[in-house]
Amino acid sequence: MNVPLFIAKRYVGSKKKASFITLISRISMVGVGVEVMALILILSVFNGLEDFQKGIFKTYDPDIKIVQSDASRIQLSSEKLASLRQIPGVRYVHPVLEDQALIRYGNKQLVVKFKGVDSTFLAADRLKKQVVEGGYFLQEGGQSFGLVGIGVFLSMGMSFENTIDPIEAWYPDHRSLKNFSIREESIRTNMFFPSGVLEVEQNFDNQMVLVPLNWMDDLVGAAGKLSAYELILTPEADERKVQTQIKEFLGPTYQVQTRDEQHAMLLKAIKIEKLFVFLIIAFVMGIASFTLFYALSLLVIEKRKELKTLSAMGFNEKQLFQLFMWVGFIISFSGACLGMLMGFGLAWGQQTFGWVSLGIENAVIDAYPIQMQAMDFAWTALVVLIITTLASIIPAKKAVEMTFRAKPGD
């Protein structure tokens, strides 16, 4: 039997004598529990936000995106494109041309982001479920149409009923501007009618317009050059494996980005913010551990005579040190278990019932997203263990000194 652990349980769980020290121990236990619960909930919210962002990206971003390493326009030969389509796991390859331009409709104008796509984009049914009004097409009867973000549609006061007045798109001719030639020919124009309204997320809705690729090429004058090639993979494809194969095939002059890498800065910012929140709460837990330190210190003083008795019964320094380390561990472990249980329960409730809402009208989701991860529980337990150890060492050493190294008469 582990005698120090047995006595530590008696010190912590004894109901025969309620004292101020017992009250401090209970307060310390509850404090640890509340801090652990808060840490679990906050980390779970960050996990939920990250997962939510990835879910939004999955709605309109490709599985893999190929761009030029120097951020210039890209153009792959027909032979390379054919070989690219033959890579196992690749289902669609969409050529894409993106750029900003000014649109005018009636007395209103707005800078938007155009995305030119070909027929394979619609064949893959990308964003089809996000069409909330109108149809899902970009060309009909020789006329060009655009799938417009709902924010752009409402801001410009567009209408499907007006089939006479098209939306004008204005784009600067960079070749003329390079020669400092500012005249009517320095602006390239094109026109389209809205075919459907897209509702994805706020940034997309307020700036994006999808148009036919040939229409976009005429507006920009890119001479067949593209912004990127977007790849849609088969459901069973291994994203990383396909990425590696494409990199080996195309070489270092091209960047081959997975969906997460396309938004690396945002996802990295979320992870850094989560890390700093974790460190701040761990620091707060360290400060709160002073209650544990004082509880153990007072316990050493209160049990001074009993410790002398234990020493006379054969308790050595190591066992006495372990005794108070066990007391600190039991108090913190009990609080941590309580906190993890409460954190799990509240997180599960938020996940299931959405108790705490975002308070934002017309938001994509109504309540704060929550996602629990086992590693968060593991890291929290590790932090509690470290803090408990540090808070218990000094009182345990003090108990040993008072019992075995005290001067006669003390």
C-alpha positions as CSV (number, residue, x, y, z in Angstrom):
1,M,0.0,0.0,0.0
2,N,1.2,3.5,-0.8
3,V,1.2,5.0,2.7
4,P,1.8,8.7,1.7
5,L,-1.1,8.5,-0.8
6,F,-3.4,6.9,1.9
7,I,-2.6,9.6,4.4
8,A,-3.0,12.3,1.8
9,K,-6.5,11.0,1.0
10,R,-7.3,11.1,4.7
11,Y,-6.1,14.8,5.0
12,V,-8.1,15.9,2.0
13,G,-11.3,13.8,2.5
14,S,-11.6,13.7,6.3
15,K,-15.1,14.9,7.5
16,K,-14.4,14.6,11.2
17,K,-13.0,18.1,11.5
18,A,-14.0,20.9,9.3
19,S,-11.6,23.8,9.5
20,F,-10.5,27.0,7.8
21,I,-7.8,25.0,6.0
22,T,-10.4,22.6,4.7
23,L,-12.4,25.6,3.4
24,I,-9.3,27.0,1.6
25,S,-8.7,23.5,0.1
26,R,-12.3,23.4,-1.2
27,I,-12.0,26.9,-2.6
28,S,-8.7,25.9,-4.4
29,M,-10.4,22.8,-5.8
30,V,-13.4,24.8,-7.1
31,G,-11.0,27.5,-8.5
32,V,-9.1,24.9,-10.5
33,G,-12.4,23.5,-11.8
34,V,-13.7,26.8,-13.0
35,E,-10.4,27.7,-14.7
36,V,-10.2,24.3,-16.4
37,M,-13.9,24.6,-17.5
38,A,-13.2,28.0,-19.0
39,L,-10.1,26.8,-20.8
40,I,-11.9,23.8,-22.3
41,L,-14.8,26.0,-23.5
42,I,-12.6,28.7,-25.0
43,L,-10.3,26.2,-26.8
44,S,-13.4,24.4,-28.1
45,V,-14.8,27.7,-29.5
46,F,-11.6,28.4,-31.3
47,N,-11.7,24.8,-32.7
48,G,-15.3,25.5,-33.8
49,L,-14.4,28.8,-35.5
50,E,-11.6,27.1,-37.4
51,D,-13.8,24.2,-38.5
52,F,-16.5,26.7,-39.5
53,Q,-14.1,28.7,-41.6
54,K,-12.9,25.6,-43.3
55,G,-16.5,24.6,-44.0
56,I,-17.1,28.0,-45.6
57,F,-13.9,27.6,-47.7
58,K,-15.1,24.2,-48.8
59,T,-18.2,25.8,-50.2
60,Y,-16.5,27.9,-52.9
61,D,-12.8,27.0,-52.8
62,P,-11.3,24.2,-54.9
63,D,-9.6,21.2,-53.4
64,I,-6.3,22.2,-55.0
65,K,-5.3,25.5,-56.7
66,I,-2.4,25.9,-59.1
67,V,-0.9,29.4,-59.4
68,Q,2.4,30.9,-60.7
69,S,5.1,31.1,-58.1
70,D,5.8,34.8,-59.0
71,A,2.1,35.7,-58.8
72,S,2.0,36.4,-62.5
73,R,-0.6,35.1,-64.9
74,I,-0.5,31.4,-65.7
75,Q,-0.9,29.4,-68.9
76,L,-0.4,25.6,-69.1
77,S,-0.1,23.9,-72.5
78,S,-2.8,21.6,-73.7
79,E,-0.4,18.7,-73.3
80,K,0.2,19.6,-69.6
81,L,-3.5,20.0,-69.0
82,A,-4.2,16.6,-70.5
83,S,-1.6,15.0,-68.3
84,L,-3.0,16.9,-65.3
85,R,-6.4,15.5,-65.9
86,Q,-5.0,11.9,-66.0
87,I,-3.5,12.1,-62.5
88,P,-5.5,9.7,-60.3
89,G,-7.9,11.5,-58.0
90,V,-8.4,14.6,-60.3
91,R,-12.0,15.0,-61.4
92,Y,-12.2,18.5,-62.8
93,V,-9.7,21.1,-63.9
94,H,-11.2,24.6,-64.0
95,P,-9.3,27.5,-65.7
96,V,-10.0,30.7,-63.8
97,L,-9.4,34.4,-64.5
98,E,-10.0,36.8,-61.6
99,D,-9.6,40.5,-61.3
100,Q,-11.3,43.6,-59.9
101,A,-13.3,46.0,-62.0
102,L,-15.9,48.7,-61.7
103,I,-19.6,48.0,-62.4
104,R,-22.2,50.5,-63.2
105,Y,-26.0,50.1,-63.2
106,G,-28.3,53.1,-63.4
107,N,-26.9,55.7,-61.1
108,K,-24.9,53.3,-59.0
109,Q,-21.4,52.0,-59.2
110,L,-19.3,49.5,-57.2
111,V,-15.9,47.9,-57.4
112,V,-16.3,44.1,-57.5
113,K,-14.2,41.0,-58.0
114,F,-15.0,39.2,-61.2
115,K,-14.2,35.5,-61.6
116,G,-14.3,34.1,-65.1
117,V,-15.0,30.4,-65.3
118,D,-15.6,27.9,-68.1
119,S,-18.4,25.3,-68.7
120,T,-16.6,22.7,-66.5
121,F,-17.3,24.9,-63.4
122,L,-21.0,24.6,-63.9
123,A,-20.7,21.0,-64.9
124,A,-19.2,20.3,-61.4
125,D,-22.2,22.0,-59.8
126,R,-20.0,24.3,-57.8
127,L,-22.0,26.9,-55.9
128,K,-25.2,25.5,-57.3
129,K,-26.7,25.0,-53.9
130,Q,-25.8,28.6,-53.0
131,V,-28.1,30.1,-55.7
132,V,-31.0,31.6,-53.7
133,E,-32.8,33.4,-56.5
134,G,-32.7,33.1,-60.3
135,G,-31.0,30.5,-62.4
136,Y,-27.7,28.6,-62.6
137,F,-26.2,29.6,-66.0
138,L,-23.7,32.0,-67.5
139,Q,-24.5,32.0,-71.2
140,E,-27.7,31.7,-73.1
141,G,-28.6,32.6,-76.7
142,G,-25.2,34.2,-77.3
143,Q,-25.7,36.5,-74.3
144,S,-23.4,36.6,-71.3
145,F,-24.8,36.4,-67.8
146,G,-23.3,36.6,-64.3
147,L,-24.0,34.9,-61.0
148,V,-23.9,37.8,-58.5
149,G,-23.3,37.8,-54.8
150,I,-26.4,38.9,-52.9
151,G,-24.6,41.9,-51.4
152,V,-23.6,43.2,-54.8
153,F,-27.1,42.4,-56.2
154,L,-28.9,44.4,-53.4
155,S,-26.3,47.3,-53.3
156,M,-26.7,47.9,-57.1
157,G,-30.5,47.4,-57.1
158,M,-30.3,44.8,-59.9
159,S,-33.4,43.2,-61.2
160,F,-34.1,40.1,-63.3
161,E,-37.1,41.8,-64.9
162,N,-34.9,44.5,-66.6
163,T,-33.8,42.7,-69.8
164,I,-33.0,46.0,-71.6
165,D,-30.4,47.7,-69.5
166,P,-27.3,45.5,-68.9
167,I,-24.7,45.9,-66.1
168,E,-21.6,47.7,-67.4
169,A,-18.1,46.5,-66.4
170,W,-15.2,48.9,-66.6
171,Y,-11.6,47.8,-66.5
172,P,-8.4,49.8,-67.0
173,D,-6.2,48.9,-70.1
174,H,-2.8,48.6,-68.4
175,R,-0.9,48.8,-71.6
176,S,-2.3,52.2,-72.3
177,L,-1.7,53.3,-68.7
178,K,1.9,52.1,-68.9
179,N,2.4,54.6,-71.7
180,F,0.8,57.3,-69.7
181,S,-2.0,57.5,-72.3
182,I,-5.2,58.4,-70.5
183,R,-8.1,58.6,-73.0
184,E,-11.3,56.9,-73.8
185,E,-9.5,53.9,-75.2
186,S,-7.7,53.4,-71.9
187,I,-10.8,51.8,-70.4
188,R,-12.0,48.4,-71.5
189,T,-15.7,47.7,-71.1
190,N,-18.1,44.7,-71.3
191,M,-21.7,44.1,-70.4
192,F,-23.7,41.3,-68.7
193,F,-27.1,40.5,-67.2
194,P,-27.6,38.9,-63.8
195,S,-28.7,35.2,-64.1
196,G,-28.7,34.2,-60.4
197,V,-28.0,35.4,-56.9
198,L,-25.4,33.6,-54.7
199,E,-25.4,33.6,-50.9
200,V,-22.2,32.1,-49.4
201,E,-20.6,34.4,-46.8
202,Q,-20.4,38.1,-46.2
203,N,-17.0,38.8,-47.9
204,F,-18.0,36.7,-50.9
205,D,-21.5,38.1,-51.2
206,N,-20.4,41.7,-51.1
207,Q,-17.8,41.5,-53.9
208,M,-18.0,38.5,-56.1
209,V,-19.5,38.1,-59.6
210,L,-19.1,34.9,-61.6
211,V,-19.0,35.4,-65.4
212,P,-18.0,33.3,-68.5
213,L,-14.3,32.9,-69.0
214,N,-14.3,34.3,-72.6
215,W,-16.3,37.4,-71.4
216,M,-13.7,37.9,-68.6
217,D,-10.9,37.5,-71.1
218,D,-12.4,40.2,-73.4
219,L,-12.7,42.6,-70.4
220,V,-9.2,42.1,-69.1
221,G,-7.4,41.5,-72.4
222,A,-5.3,38.8,-70.8
223,A,-4.6,37.0,-74.2
224,G,-5.4,33.6,-72.8
225,K,-3.5,34.1,-69.6
226,L,-5.2,32.9,-66.4
227,S,-5.1,33.6,-62.7
228,A,-5.1,30.0,-61.7
229,Y,-6.3,26.4,-62.4
230,E,-8.7,25.0,-59.8
231,L,-8.9,21.3,-59.3
232,I,-11.8,19.3,-57.9
233,L,-10.8,15.9,-56.6
234,T,-12.8,12.7,-56.4
235,P,-14.3,11.9,-52.9
236,E,-11.8,9.1,-52.2
237,A,-8.7,11.0,-53.4
238,D,-5.8,11.7,-51.0
239,E,-5.4,15.4,-51.2
240,R,-1.7,15.4,-50.0
241,K,-0.8,12.6,-52.4
242,V,-2.4,14.3,-55.4
243,Q,-0.6,17.6,-54.4
244,T,2.7,15.8,-54.3
245,Q,2.2,14.3,-57.7
246,I,1.2,17.6,-59.3
247,K,4.2,19.4,-57.7
248,E,6.6,16.7,-59.2
249,F,4.9,17.0,-62.5
250,L,4.8,20.8,-62.8
251,G,8.1,21.7,-61.1
252,P,9.1,24.6,-58.8
253,T,7.8,27.4,-61.0
254,Y,4.2,26.7,-59.8
255,Q,2.6,26.7,-56.4
256,V,0.2,23.8,-55.7
257,Q,-2.0,24.8,-52.8
258,T,-4.5,22.7,-50.8
259,R,-7.6,24.3,-49.5
260,D,-6.0,25.1,-46.1
261,E,-2.9,26.5,-47.8
262,Q,-5.1,28.9,-49.8
263,H,-6.1,30.5,-46.5
264,A,-2.9,29.8,-44.6
265,M,-2.7,33.3,-43.0
266,L,-6.2,33.3,-41.6
267,L,-5.9,29.8,-40.2
268,K,-2.5,30.5,-38.8
269,A,-3.9,33.7,-37.1
270,I,-6.7,31.6,-35.5
271,K,-4.1,29.1,-34.2
272,I,-1.8,31.8,-32.8
273,E,-4.8,33.5,-31.1
274,K,-5.8,30.1,-29.6
275,L,-2.2,29.6,-28.4
276,F,-2.1,33.0,-26.7
277,V,-5.5,32.6,-25.1
278,F,-4.2,29.2,-23.8
279,L,-1.1,30.8,-22.4
280,I,-3.0,33.7,-20.8
281,I,-5.5,31.3,-19.0
282,A,-2.6,29.1,-18.0
283,F,-0.9,32.1,-16.4
284,V,-4.2,33.0,-14.6
285,M,-4.3,29.4,-13.4
286,G,-0.8,29.8,-12.1
287,I,-1.8,32.9,-10.1
288,A,-4.9,31.2,-8.8
289,S,-2.6,28.3,-7.6
290,F,-1.5,30.5,-4.7
291,T,-4.7,29.3,-2.9
292,L,-3.3,25.8,-3.2
293,F,0.1,27.0,-2.0
294,Y,-1.4,28.7,1.1
295,A,-3.7,25.7,1.8
296,L,-0.8,23.3,1.8
297,S,1.4,25.7,3.9
298,L,-1.4,26.1,6.5
299,L,-1.9,22.3,6.4
300,V,1.8,21.8,7.2
301,I,1.5,24.1,10.2
302,E,-1.8,22.5,11.4
303,K,-0.4,18.9,11.1
304,R,3.0,19.7,12.7
305,K,2.5,17.5,15.7
306,E,1.1,14.7,13.6
307,L,4.1,14.9,11.3
308,K,6.3,14.4,14.3
309,T,4.3,11.3,15.2
310,L,4.7,10.0,11.7
311,S,8.4,10.6,11.9
312,A,8.6,8.6,15.1
313,M,6.7,5.8,13.5
314,G,9.3,5.4,10.8
315,F,8.2,8.0,8.1
316,N,11.3,9.2,6.2
317,E,11.9,12.5,4.4
318,K,11.0,11.1,1.0
319,Q,7.7,9.7,2.2
320,L,6.8,13.0,4.0
321,F,7.6,15.0,0.8
322,Q,5.5,12.6,-1.3
323,L,2.6,13.0,1.2
324,F,2.2,16.8,0.6
325,M,2.8,16.4,-3.1
326,W,0.0,13.9,-3.1
327,V,-2.3,16.3,-1.2
328,G,-1.7,19.0,-3.7
329,F,-2.2,16.6,-6.6
330,I,-5.5,15.3,-5.1
331,I,-6.9,18.8,-4.6
332,S,-6.0,19.9,-8.2
333,F,-6.9,16.6,-9.8
334,S,-10.3,16.7,-8.2
335,G,-10.9,20.3,-9.4
336,A,-9.6,19.5,-12.9
337,C,-11.9,16.5,-13.2
338,L,-14.8,18.6,-12.1
339,G,-13.8,21.4,-14.5
340,M,-13.4,19.0,-17.5
341,L,-16.8,17.4,-16.7
342,M,-18.5,20.8,-16.6
343,G,-16.6,22.0,-19.7
344,F,-17.6,18.9,-21.6
345,G,-21.2,19.2,-20.5
346,L,-21.5,22.9,-21.5
347,A,-19.7,22.4,-24.8
348,W,-21.9,19.4,-25.6
349,G,-25.0,21.5,-24.7
350,Q,-23.8,24.4,-26.9
351,Q,-23.1,21.9,-29.7
352,T,-26.5,20.3,-29.4
353,F,-28.8,23.1,-28.4
354,G,-27.0,26.3,-29.3
355,W,-27.6,28.0,-26.0
356,V,-25.3,31.1,-26.7
357,S,-26.3,32.8,-29.9
358,L,-24.1,35.1,-32.0
359,G,-26.6,37.9,-31.8
360,I,-26.1,38.7,-35.5
361,E,-29.0,39.0,-37.8
362,N,-28.8,37.0,-41.1
363,A,-25.6,35.2,-39.9
364,V,-24.6,32.0,-41.6
365,I,-24.9,30.3,-38.2
366,D,-27.1,31.2,-35.2
367,A,-24.9,30.1,-32.3
368,Y,-21.2,30.0,-31.4
369,P,-19.6,27.0,-33.1
370,I,-18.1,24.4,-30.7
371,Q,-15.8,21.5,-31.5
372,M,-14.1,19.5,-28.7
373,Q,-10.7,17.9,-29.3
374,A,-9.0,15.3,-27.1
375,M,-5.7,17.1,-27.3
376,D,-7.2,20.2,-25.6
377,F,-8.2,18.1,-22.6
378,A,-4.7,16.5,-22.6
379,W,-2.8,19.9,-22.7
380,T,-5.1,21.3,-20.0
381,A,-4.4,18.3,-17.8
382,L,-0.7,18.7,-18.4
383,V,-0.9,22.4,-17.4
384,V,-2.7,21.5,-14.2
385,L,-0.1,18.9,-13.4
386,I,2.8,21.3,-13.9
387,I,1.1,24.1,-11.8
388,T,0.2,21.6,-9.1
389,T,3.8,20.3,-8.9
390,L,5.2,23.8,-8.7
391,A,2.7,25.0,-6.1
392,S,3.3,21.9,-3.9
393,I,7.1,21.7,-3.8
394,I,7.7,24.5,-1.4
395,P,5.1,23.4,1.2
396,A,6.3,19.8,0.9
397,K,10.0,20.9,1.5
398,K,8.8,23.1,4.4
399,A,7.1,20.1,6.0
400,V,10.3,18.0,5.7
401,E,12.4,20.8,7.3
402,M,10.0,21.4,10.2
403,T,9.9,17.6,10.9
404,F,13.4,16.4,10.4
405,R,15.6,19.5,10.5
406,A,13.9,21.6,13.2
407,K,16.1,22.6,16.1
408,P,15.4,21.2,19.6
409,G,12.6,23.2,21.2
410,D,11.0,24.3,17.9
